[in-house]
Amino acid sequence: IMIRSGSEILARKYRIRMRGIDAPELKMTYGKESKDALVKLIGEKSTRIYVYEQDQFGRYVGDIYCDSVFIQ
C-alpha cells in the first residue's frame, strides 16, 4: 500500500499468497524460476489484491489482478 501526500510516501509490505496456487518455495526445485516469472509479470506495475483470509503463517490469501488481468 502506498499513500502519497505531497512529498510524503507511506509504504507497507504484506506477505501475499495467491489463492488456489501451489507454487514451489524458493529453496525448492524451480522456486527461483517461479518467483522470477511472477516478478516479470507484475513487477513495478499497479496491482489490485482481493484478500479473503489469512493462512496459518500470517500471510494474506487472495486474488491478484494486474492491469485488470487475473494473475493466477
N, C-alpha and C positions, 0 to 999 in steps of 0.2 A: 504494500500500500504506500503510495506516495501522496503526500498532501503538500501543495505548493501555496505559499502565502508570501507574496512579494519576492524577497530574495531568500526565503527560508524553505527548506525541504525537510519533511519528516518521512523517513523510510523505515519500514519494519520488514523483517524476514519471517516467513512462515514455512514450515515443512508441509508440503502438499503431496498426497498420494492420489494418483489418478484412480477413480472408481472403476472397477471391473478389469483392471490391468494387473497382470502378474509379471513385472519386469525383473530382470536379474539385479541383484545388489552389485555395487561397484567392484567388489573383490571376486565376484563370480565370473564364469566364462561369459563373454560378451557384455559384461556390465558397463565397461567404459564405452564401448561402441553404442550401447543403448542410450547412455547419457549424452554422448556426442550428437546422436541423431535427434534427440529431443531439443537440445540447445540449438542445433542448426534450424530446426523447425520453428521454434518460438523465441529464441534468444533475442533480447533487445526490442521485442515487439510488444504492443499492447495486448494484454490478455484479460479475460473475464473468467472468474472461477466461481462456480456454484458449489458451495460446501454443504454436505449432507450430514456429516458426523465427524467424530474424532475416533481414531483407532486406539488400540491398547498401548501404542508407543507415543501417543500425543500428537500424531500427525493429523492434519485435516484431510478428509477424504472427499473428493469432489470431481466434478466435470470441468474440463478446461476448454475454453474457446479462445482462439487467436484469430483476429480479423474476421469474426463471425463464423469461423470454421471449427467444427468439433474435432478436438485433437486426438482423443482416444481412438 
